[in-house]
Every structure is written in C-alpha cells, then in structure tokens.
Amino acid sequence: MEINGFINHLTEEFEDLGVFELTPSTVLREIPGWNSMHILLLVAMIDFRYQVLLSGEHLKMVVSVNDLFELVKQKQGEH
C-alpha cells in the first residue's frame, strides 16, 4: 500500500467537503467541514477498501493523514 493511493481514496471519499489538498501531514480535524459523520464514512471506507476495522480508541491516536495510513498498514499486518 502506498500513501498516494491512500490519499486518493480519502480525497474521493470526502469530495463533498469541497476543494482541498490532502497531504501526509494534513490534520484530519482541521479539514474544513470535518465532523462526526465524516469519521463514520472514514471507518466504513477503510473497512471496505482495506479490510481493516478501526475502533474509536484507534481513531483517538490518529492526528494526521500519515498517522491514519500507518495505523491501517499496521492493522493489515495483523491479519
């Protein structure tokens, strides 16, 4: 899994938030329009695309896009 592909999937999922550029250092909670519904969509997208189920505890540790990417990679390795 590559970070650029991961970012592309996130961008597709959150296109309703308008035009913004995601980078590995983007802080998720600072994305304009970010709310709890987007967190649910994020969990569903990661479960569907990467077969990784994230809990609320997992998401509390995530700040940036790169943090999320690393968490998903780690959880994939546990399978």
C-alpha positions in Angstrom: 0.0 0.0 0.0 1.3 3.4 -1.0 0.5 6.7 0.8 -0.5 8.4 -2.5 -3.1 5.8 -3.3 -4.4 6.0 0.3 -4.7 9.8 0.0 -6.6 9.4 -3.3 -9.1 7.2 -1.7 -9.6 9.7 1.2 -10.0 12.5 -1.3 -12.6 10.6 -3.3 -14.5 9.8 -0.1 -14.5 13.4 1.2 -15.1 15.3 -2.1 -18.3 16.7 -0.5 -16.1 18.9 1.7 -15.0 20.9 -1.3 -11.7 21.6 -2.8 -8.8 20.9 -0.5 -5.5 19.2 -0.9 -4.6 16.3 1.4 -1.0 15.6 2.2 0.5 13.1 4.7 0.8 16.0 7.2 -2.8 17.1 6.9 -4.5 17.2 10.3 -7.8 15.4 9.9 -9.7 17.5 12.4 -8.6 20.7 10.7 -10.1 19.8 7.3 -12.8 22.4 6.6 -16.3 20.9 7.3 -14.9 17.8 9.1 -17.5 16.3 11.5 -18.5 13.1 13.1 -20.3 11.9 10.0 -17.0 12.0 8.1 -15.4 9.9 10.8 -18.1 7.2 10.2 -17.6 7.4 6.5 -13.8 7.1 7.0 -14.2 4.0 9.1 -16.6 2.5 6.5 -14.2 3.3 3.6 -11.2 1.8 5.4 -13.2 -1.3 6.3 -14.4 -1.7 2.7 -11.2 -0.8 0.8 -8.6 -2.2 3.2 -10.5 -4.8 5.3 -9.4 -3.1 8.5 -12.0 -2.2 11.2 -11.0 0.7 13.3 -12.4 1.5 16.7 -12.9 4.8 18.5 -9.8 4.0 20.5 -7.7 3.6 17.3 -9.0 6.9 16.0 -8.2 8.8 19.2 -4.5 8.1 18.4 -4.8 9.5 14.8 -4.0 13.1 14.1 -2.7 13.3 10.6 -3.4 11.5 7.3 0.0 9.8 7.7 -0.9 8.6 11.2 -4.1 7.0 9.7 -2.1 5.5 6.9 0.4 3.9 9.3 -2.4 2.6 11.5 -4.1 0.9 8.6 -0.9 -0.6 7.4 -0.2 -1.9 10.9 -3.7 -3.4 11.2 -3.4 -5.0 7.8 -0.2 -6.8 9.0 -2.1 -8.3 11.9 -4.3 -10.4 9.6 
